[in-house]
Amino acid sequence: MAQSSKFMRLVGYLRPHWKPVSLGLLSLLIVNALGVTIPLIIGYIVDELSVSFTFNRLALYVLLVLVLASVMWVIRMASRIFLFGAGRQVEFDLKQRIFDHLLKLEPAYFGRNTIGDLINRATSDVDNIRRLLGFAVLSMANTLFAYVMIVPTMVSLDGSVALFSLAVYPVMFGVVAVFGNRLRRQQLDVQEEISDLSDLIQEDMGGISLIKIYAQEENERRAFARHNQDLLSANLALAKTRNTLFPLLGGFASLSLVIALAIGSQAIIRGRLTPGDFVAVILYIQQLVFPTALLGFTITAYQRGEVSLDRIEAIFEAQPRIRDASTAVALPNPIGHLRAQGLTFSYPGSKSPALDNVSFQIEPGQTVAIVGPIGAGKSTLAMALPRLLEIDPQQLFLDDYDVTQIRLSDLRGAIAFVPQDSFLFSTTIQNNLRYGDPATGTPEVKSAAKEAQLHSEILTFPQQYETIVGERGITLSGGQRQRSALGRALLVDAPILVLDDALSSVDNQTATRILASLSSDTRKKTVIFVSHQMSAAAACDRILVMNQGQIVQSGTHDALISQSGLYQELWNQHKLKEVLQ
């Protein structure tokens, strides 16, 4: 991202909050105007009292300076409130935008980008932007106003003192420029190391059971120590650069004051400068020391913000590959008729298609099983139905509508999809069941749980339907998690139900009862049952047999078992396993 583009992007972040930013900058302008006025008044007091000193006049002048300084302090506080407040508003806006944008992206995006890194961008990087647009804007504006107002005033008092005392500042800015690129690179290293550490923590906390099962605590501890050491090294390198730069800046500021004292004292002796004006010049130099020394911190904030800006914008630049077409239409009253016509799909980088010229037709209300060996393309086909994968137009149809031309909200409202990995939220089991429709009442929730063969087990839980299931449903068994996910899908009452090996942790008898219940339901659904459970599949109306991305057989269980082929082999393997058990 070019520098001008980055600057305009930052301006764009602030544009919605132009009122507090404008008030903050106006306050800073007034503060610096008072900052120029007060030294002049003090200089005038010094000159006047050196001629005719009275305590009453001194008290009056002190009171005047105190009032001006107090007003200056109040306005400075107001400027910080306005500008820091704008930074906080930008932080809020960015976090909301990032979250909203992530919700639009397809699941494959989260496979390419680690969760820990995305969390770090939405927190640490956004915080850096907030500092840039609060602290850095305040510091830069304050420095600019200070120089624009103070330098001309110093020159008007004595040009030689002003020019010689400020001669070291161009050197100071040169030093800042030299250190700038190094600060940026080191800040990027720090951010990347933080992301790596976040990824490790996220992964280890999610897989803590596996770590303990295989007694890998020590290996994970060493892995964490390596990442932590890398982060420490990156932070120390950044700190070394900063601790070299900032004392240099302070040293240049002090040198400026020494030069002013040397030349100014000569100017007083020669009568070019009054003692009061000399005091004012010294005060001006002192006023420039802080914003100049602060320039180093401002540059660091800018470098951090610049790195973070790139990382945040990378999220916004990722556009959802699966989205509504410009000509997308609504889906009126879906009935659940599915048709595939030469459906072909390949994963990026794969040499062979996961789906290869697949064609089929499923009538409304049918229960169809999809079976086949591992890697046959069953789950890919299941994910293609609700467009969780990016498929080409004119290949897959719902009620004779091309699914790529149906509004995503309508398409996914018509298809309840239950994956094998049954994710549950860390809330009550009742809230998990009614996630698709939070306003659903308890009787409907219980009905869905009964249909998923889960109700009787929920009644044995400590708080029954109000039992907290823990993170990702950790307190439930694998079968209970899968049936909870099934109940959640049943509750939304979509005309099509896709079970992508979603009963793999459920015994064959229970899975068969669930399918029988779905088939006999008065609100009969079109059910797509992807499974390796041959007994349950045999009870379905029709079976599609897949191998190497193609449908190689199709028919009822009785028809398929009577002919040689893949289905017969799979059935015989299933019967052999039953005998061995």
C-alpha positions in Angstrom: 0.0 0.0 0.0 1.5 3.3 -1.1 2.2 6.0 1.5 -0.3 8.4 0.0 -2.9 5.6 -0.1 -2.2 4.7 3.6 -2.6 8.4 4.6 -5.9 8.6 2.8 -7.1 5.4 4.4 -6.3 6.8 7.8 -8.1 10.0 6.9 -11.0 7.9 5.8 -11.1 6.2 9.2 -11.4 9.7 10.9 -13.8 11.2 8.4 -17.0 10.0 10.2 -15.7 11.6 13.4 -14.6 14.9 11.9 -16.5 17.0 14.5 -14.5 15.8 17.6 -11.3 15.8 15.5 -11.9 19.4 14.4 -12.7 20.5 18.0 -9.5 18.7 19.2 -7.3 20.4 16.5 -8.9 23.8 17.3 -8.3 23.3 21.0 -4.6 22.5 20.2 -4.4 25.6 18.1 -5.7 27.7 21.0 -3.3 26.0 23.4 -0.3 26.8 21.2 -1.5 30.4 20.7 -1.5 30.7 24.5 1.8 28.9 24.7 3.3 31.7 22.5 1.5 34.5 24.4 2.6 33.5 28.0 6.4 33.7 27.4 5.9 37.1 25.8 4.0 38.3 28.9 6.7 36.8 31.2 9.4 38.6 29.2 7.5 41.9 29.4 7.1 41.3 33.2 10.9 40.7 33.6 11.8 43.9 31.7 9.2 46.0 33.5 10.0 44.8 37.0 13.7 45.2 36.4 13.0 48.9 36.0 10.4 49.4 38.7 9.6 46.5 41.1 6.6 46.4 43.4 5.2 43.4 45.1 1.6 44.3 44.2 2.4 44.5 40.5 4.3 41.2 40.7 1.3 39.5 42.4 -1.0 40.9 39.6 1.3 39.5 36.9 1.6 36.2 38.6 -2.2 36.0 38.8 -2.5 36.8 35.1 0.0 34.1 34.1 -1.7 31.6 36.4 -5.1 32.3 34.9 -3.7 32.0 31.3 -1.9 28.8 32.3 -5.0 27.3 33.9 -7.1 28.2 30.8 -4.3 26.6 28.7 -4.4 23.4 30.8 -8.2 23.1 30.6 -8.2 23.5 26.8 -5.3 21.0 26.5 -7.3 18.5 28.4 -10.3 19.1 26.1 -8.1 18.6 23.0 -7.0 15.2 24.5 -10.5 14.2 25.2 -11.7 15.1 21.7 -8.8 13.4 19.8 -8.4 10.4 22.0 -12.2 9.9 21.9 -12.0 10.0 18.1 -9.3 7.3 18.3 -11.5 5.2 20.5 -14.4 5.6 18.0 -12.2 4.5 15.2 -11.2 1.5 17.2 -14.9 0.6 17.8 -15.7 1.1 14.1 -12.7 -1.0 12.9 -13.5 -3.9 15.2 -17.1 -3.9 14.1 -16.1 -3.7 10.4 -13.6 -6.6 10.8 -16.1 -8.8 12.5 -18.9 -8.0 10.0 -16.5 -8.7 7.1 -15.2 -12.0 8.5 -18.8 -13.2 8.8 -19.2 -12.6 5.0 -16.1 -14.8 4.1 -16.4 -18.4 3.2 -15.1 -21.2 5.5 -12.1 -21.8 3.2 -10.7 -18.4 4.2 -10.4 -19.5 7.8 -8.5 -22.6 6.6 -6.0 -20.3 4.9 -5.6 -17.9 7.8 -5.1 -19.0 11.4 -7.6 -17.9 14.0 -4.9 -16.7 16.4 -3.5 -14.3 13.7 -7.0 -13.0 12.9 -7.7 -12.4 16.6 -4.4 -10.5 16.9 -5.3 -8.3 14.0 -8.7 -7.5 15.4 -7.2 -6.6 18.8 -3.6 -5.7 18.9 -3.4 -4.2 15.4 -6.6 -2.2 15.9 -5.2 -0.9 19.2 -2.1 0.3 17.3 -4.4 2.1 14.8 -6.2 3.7 17.7 -3.0 5.0 19.2 -2.0 6.3 15.8 -5.2 8.2 15.4 -5.3 9.4 18.9 -1.9 10.0 20.4 0.0 10.4 17.1 -2.4 12.8 15.6 -2.4 14.9 18.8 1.4 14.9 18.9 1.9 15.7 15.3 -0.6 18.5 15.3 0.8 19.8 18.5 4.4 19.7 17.1 3.3 21.4 13.8 1.4 24.2 15.6 4.2 24.7 18.0 6.8 25.2 15.3 4.6 27.3 13.1 3.8 29.7 15.9 7.0 29.7 18.0 9.7 29.8 15.4 8.5 33.1 13.7 8.0 34.6 17.2 11.6 33.6 18.1 12.9 35.1 14.9 11.1 38.3 15.5 12.8 38.6 18.9 16.3 37.8 17.6 16.9 36.1 14.3 20.5 34.9 15.1 19.6 33.3 18.4 16.6 31.6 16.8 18.4 30.3 13.7 21.5 29.1 15.5 19.6 27.4 18.4 17.3 25.6 15.9 20.1 24.7 13.5 20.4 21.2 15.1 16.8 20.3 14.3 17.3 19.4 10.6 20.0 17.0 11.8 17.5 15.6 14.3 14.9 15.0 11.6 17.6 13.3 9.5 18.3 10.9 12.3 14.6 10.2 12.7 14.3 9.4 9.0 17.3 7.0 9.2 15.7 5.1 12.1 12.2 5.1 10.7 12.5 2.2 8.3 14.3 0.1 10.9 11.5 0.8 13.4 8.9 -0.3 10.9 10.7 -3.6 10.1 11.2 -4.4 13.7 7.6 -3.5 14.6 6.4 -5.9 11.8 8.6 -8.6 13.3 7.0 -8.0 16.7 3.5 -8.2 15.3 4.2 -11.4 13.4 5.8 -13.0 16.5 2.7 -12.1 18.6 0.5 -13.7 15.9 2.6 -16.9 16.0 2.4 -17.0 19.8 -1.4 -16.4 19.7 -1.8 -19.3 17.2 0.1 -21.7 19.4 -1.9 -20.7 22.5 -5.2 -21.0 20.5 -4.2 -24.4 19.1 -2.9 -25.9 22.4 -5.9 -24.7 24.4 -8.2 -26.3 21.8 -6.3 -29.5 21.8 -5.4 -29.8 25.5 -7.0 -33.2 25.8 -4.9 -34.6 23.0 -1.8 -33.1 24.6 -2.5 -34.9 27.8 -3.4 -38.2 26.2 -0.1 -38.3 24.4 1.8 -36.7 27.4 3.2 -34.0 25.1 3.2 -31.2 27.8 6.9 -30.9 27.7 7.1 -30.6 23.9 4.4 -28.0 23.8 6.2 -26.1 26.7 9.4 -26.1 24.6 7.5 -25.0 21.5 6.0 -22.1 23.5 9.4 -21.2 24.9 10.8 -20.9 21.4 8.0 -18.7 20.2 8.2 -16.6 23.4 12.0 -16.3 23.0 11.5 -15.1 19.4 9.0 -12.5 20.6 11.4 -11.4 23.3 14.2 -11.0 20.8 12.0 -9.0 18.5 10.8 -6.8 21.3 14.4 -6.3 22.6 15.6 -5.3 19.1 12.8 -2.8 18.8 13.5 -1.5 22.3 17.2 -1.1 21.5 16.4 1.0 18.4 14.0 3.1 20.4 16.3 3.6 23.3 19.0 4.7 20.9 16.8 7.1 19.0 15.0 8.9 21.9 18.1 9.9 23.9 19.6 11.2 20.7 16.5 13.4 20.2 16.7 14.6 23.8 20.4 15.4 23.4 19.8 17.5 20.3 17.1 19.4 22.1 19.5 20.1 25.0 22.2 21.2 22.6 19.8 23.7 21.1 19.3 25.2 24.6 23.1 25.4 25.2 23.5 27.3 21.8 20.7 29.7 22.8 22.3 30.4 26.1 25.7 31.1 24.5 24.5 33.3 21.7 21.7 35.0 23.7 24.0 36.1 26.5 26.2 37.8 23.9 23.1 39.5 22.4 22.1 40.9 25.8 25.6 42.3 26.4 25.5 44.0 23.0 22.1 45.4 23.6 20.3 43.5 20.8 18.2 41.5 23.2 16.5 42.5 26.4 16.7 40.2 29.4 12.9 39.7 29.1 13.1 38.8 25.5 16.0 36.4 26.3 13.8 34.7 28.9 11.0 34.4 26.4 13.4 32.8 23.9 14.6 30.3 26.5 11.0 29.5 27.4 10.2 28.9 23.7 13.1 26.5 23.3 11.9 24.7 26.4 8.5 24.5 24.8 9.9 22.9 21.7 11.9 20.3 23.6 8.9 18.3 24.6 7.1 18.0 21.2 10.5 17.4 19.5 11.5 14.7 21.9 7.9 13.3 21.6 8.4 13.1 17.9 10.3 9.8 18.4 7.3 8.3 20.2 5.1 9.6 17.6 7.2 8.0 14.9 7.0 4.7 16.7 3.2 5.0 17.0 3.1 5.8 13.3 5.3 2.8 12.4 3.2 0.5 14.5 0.0 1.9 13.0 1.4 1.6 9.4 2.3 -2.1 9.9 -1.1 -2.7 11.6 -2.9 -0.8 8.8 -1.4 -3.2 6.2 -2.5 -6.2 8.3 -6.0 -4.9 8.8 -6.5 -3.9 5.2 -5.4 -7.4 4.1 -8.6 -8.6 5.8 -10.8 -6.1 4.0 -9.1 -6.8 0.7 -10.2 -10.5 1.0 -13.5 -10.5 -0.8 -16.0 -13.4 -0.3 -15.8 -15.8 -3.2 -19.3 -17.1 -2.5 -21.8 -14.3 -2.5 -25.1 -13.2 -4.1 -24.9 -12.8 -7.9 -26.0 -9.4 -9.1 -29.0 -11.1 -10.7 -29.8 -13.3 -7.6 -33.4 -14.1 -7.1 -35.6 -15.0 -4.1 -36.6 -18.7 -3.6 -40.4 -18.8 -3.2 -41.8 -21.6 -1.1 -39.1 -24.2 -1.6 -40.3 -27.8 -1.7 -36.9 -29.7 -1.8 -36.4 -30.9 -5.3 -32.7 -31.3 -6.1 -31.0 -31.9 -9.4 -27.3 -32.0 -10.4 -26.3 -31.8 -14.1 -22.7 -32.6 -14.8 -21.6 -31.1 -11.5 -17.8 -30.8 -11.4 -15.6 -29.2 -8.8 -11.9 -29.2 -8.0 -10.2 -27.9 -4.9 -7.5 -25.2 -5.6 -4.2 -26.9 -6.4 -5.7 -30.4 -6.8 -4.8 -32.3 -9.9 -8.0 -34.4 -10.0 -11.6 -33.1 -9.5 -13.3 -33.9 -6.2 -16.6 -34.1 -8.1 -16.4 -35.4 -11.7 -19.5 -34.9 -13.9 -22.0 -35.8 -11.2 -25.6 -36.0 -12.2 -28.7 -37.1 -10.1 -32.2 -36.1 -9.3 -33.8 -36.2 -5.8 -37.6 -35.8 -5.4 -39.1 -33.8 -2.6 -39.5 -35.8 0.6 -37.1 -38.6 -0.4 -34.5 -39.9 2.0 -31.3 -40.5 0.0 -28.1 -42.0 1.4 -24.7 -41.2 -0.2 -22.1 -43.9 0.5 -18.6 -44.7 -0.7 -15.0 -45.1 0.4 -13.1 -42.3 2.1 -12.1 -39.5 -0.4 -15.0 -40.5 -2.8 -16.3 -36.9 -2.8 -19.3 -37.4 -0.5 -18.7 -34.5 1.8 -17.7 -32.2 -1.2 -21.1 -33.0 -2.7 -22.9 -32.3 0.6 -21.1 -28.9 1.0 -21.9 -28.0 -2.6 -25.6 -28.1 -2.0 -25.8 -25.0 0.3 -22.9 -23.4 -1.7 -20.3 -23.7 1.0 -18.1 -24.3 -2.0 -17.7 -22.1 -5.1 -19.3 -24.1 -7.9 -19.9 -23.1 -11.5 -23.4 -22.0 -12.7 -25.9 -24.3 -14.4 -24.7 -27.5 -12.6 -26.8 -27.7 -9.4 -30.5 -26.8 -9.1 -33.0 -26.5 -6.3 -36.7 -26.5 -7.4 -35.3 -25.9 -11.0 -33.5 -22.7 -9.8 -29.8 -22.6 -10.4 -28.3 -22.5 -6.8 -25.7 -19.9 -7.9 -28.6 -17.6 -8.8 -30.5 -18.0 -5.6 -30.0 -15.5 -2.8 -27.7 -17.1 -0.2 -30.0 -16.3 2.6 -32.9 -18.1 0.9 -30.8 -21.0 -0.2 -29.3 -21.7 3.2 -32.7 -21.1 4.8 -34.0 -23.9 2.6 -31.2 -26.3 3.5 -30.3 -27.3 7.1 -26.8 -28.6 6.9 -25.3 -30.7 9.7 -21.5 -31.3 9.5 -19.6 -34.2 11.1 -17.8 -31.7 13.3 -20.7 -30.6 15.4 -19.8 -27.2 16.9 -21.6 -26.1 20.0 -21.4 -22.8 21.7 -20.5 -22.4 25.4 -24.1 -21.8 26.5 -27.1 -23.9 27.6 -28.1 -26.9 25.5 -31.5 -25.2 25.0 -29.8 -22.1 23.4 -27.6 -24.4 21.3 -30.7 -26.2 20.0 -32.5 -23.0 19.1 -29.5 -21.2 17.7 -31.1 -21.1 14.2 -34.2 -19.5 15.6 -33.5 -17.9 19.1 -37.2 -17.0 19.6 -38.3 -20.6 19.5 -40.3 -21.7 22.6 -39.4 -24.6 24.9 -42.0 -27.0 23.6 -40.6 -26.8 20.1 -37.1 -27.2 21.4 -38.1 -30.4 23.3 -39.9 -31.7 20.2 -36.7 -31.3 18.1 -34.6 -33.0 20.8 -37.0 -36.0 20.8 -36.8 -36.3 17.1 -33.0 -36.3 17.4 -33.3 -39.0 20.0 -31.7 -36.7 22.7 -34.6 -35.7 24.9 -34.3 -38.6 27.4 -30.6 -38.0 27.9 -31.1 -34.2 28.4 -33.4 -35.0 31.3 -30.5 -36.8 33.1 -28.3 -33.6 32.9 -27.9 -31.5 36.1 -30.0 -28.6 34.9 -31.7 -30.5 32.0 -32.2 -28.0 29.2 -30.5 -25.2 31.1 -27.2 -27.2 31.4 -24.1 -25.4 30.2 -22.4 -27.6 27.6 -19.0 -26.0 27.9 -16.7 -24.7 25.2 -17.4 -26.5 21.9 -19.7 -28.8 23.9 -16.9 -30.4 25.7 -19.1 -31.8 28.5 -21.2 -33.9 26.0 -20.2 -37.1 24.4 -19.5 -37.2 20.6 -22.9 -38.7 19.9 -24.7 -36.2 22.1 -22.9 -33.3 20.3 -23.9 -34.7 16.9 -27.6 -35.2 18.0 -27.6 -31.7 19.5 -26.5 -30.3 16.1 -29.2 -32.4 14.4 -31.8 -31.1 16.8 -30.7 -27.6 16.0 -31.1 -28.3 12.3 -34.5 -29.9 12.7 -35.8 -26.9 14.7 -35.4 -24.5 11.8 -37.7 -26.7 9.8 -36.0 -26.4 6.4 -37.4 -28.5 3.6 -34.0 -30.1 2.9 -31.8 -31.7 5.6 -28.2 -32.6 4.7 -26.4 -34.8 7.2 -22.7 -34.9 6.3 -21.6 -38.0 8.3 -23.4 -36.2 11.1 -24.3 -39.4 12.9 -20.9 -41.0 12.8 -20.6 -41.1 16.6 -24.2 -42.4 17.0 -24.8 -46.2 17.0 -26.4 -47.8 14.0 -29.7 -48.5 15.8 -30.1 -44.9 17.0 -29.2 -43.6 13.6 -31.7 -45.9 11.9 -34.4 -44.7 14.3 -33.6 -41.1 13.6 -33.9 -41.6 9.8 -37.1 -43.6 10.3 -38.5 -40.7 12.3 -37.6 -38.2 9.6 -39.1 -40.4 6.9 -42.4 -40.7 8.8 -42.6 -37.1 9.9 -45.8 -35.3 8.6 -43.5 -32.4 7.6 -41.6 -34.8 5.5 -38.2 -33.4 4.4 -35.8 -34.2 1.6 -33.0 -35.9 3.6 -29.4 -36.3 2.2 -27.6 -38.8 4.4 -23.9 -38.9 3.9 -22.6 -41.8 5.9 -20.4 -44.9 6.4 -23.1 -46.5 8.5 -24.4 -49.1 6.0 -27.3 -50.3 8.2 -28.8 -46.9 8.4 -28.1 -46.2 4.7 -29.9 -49.4 3.8 -33.1 -48.0 5.3 -33.2 -45.0 3.0 -35.5 -44.6 0.0 -32.5 -44.5 -2.4 -28.7 -44.8 -2.3 -26.1 -43.0 -4.3 -22.8 -44.8 -4.4 -19.7 -42.6 -5.0 -16.1 -43.4 -5.9 -13.4 -41.0 -7.1 -15.7 -38.1 -7.5 -18.4 -39.9 -9.5 -21.7 -41.6 -8.9 -21.0 -45.2 -9.9 -24.2 -46.8 -8.7 -27.7 -45.7 -7.8 -30.8 -47.5 -6.5 -32.5 -49.0 -3.5 -30.6 -51.3 -1.1 -32.3 -54.4 -2.4 -31.5 -53.6 -6.0 -27.8 -52.7 -5.2 -27.1 -55.6 -3.0 -28.2 -58.0 -5.7 -25.7 -56.7 -8.3 -21.9 -56.9 -8.2 -20.2 -53.6 -7.6 -18.9 -51.2 -5.0 -22.0 -51.2 -2.9 -22.0 -55.0 -2.6 -18.4 -54.8 -1.5 -19.1 -52.1 1.1 -22.1 -54.1 2.4 -20.1 -57.3 2.7 -17.3 -55.4 4.6 -20.0 -54.0 6.9 -21.5 -57.5 7.6 -17.9 -58.9 8.3 -17.3 -56.1 10.8 -20.6 -57.0 12.6 -19.5 -60.6 12.8 -16.1 -59.7 14.2 -17.6 -57.4 16.8 
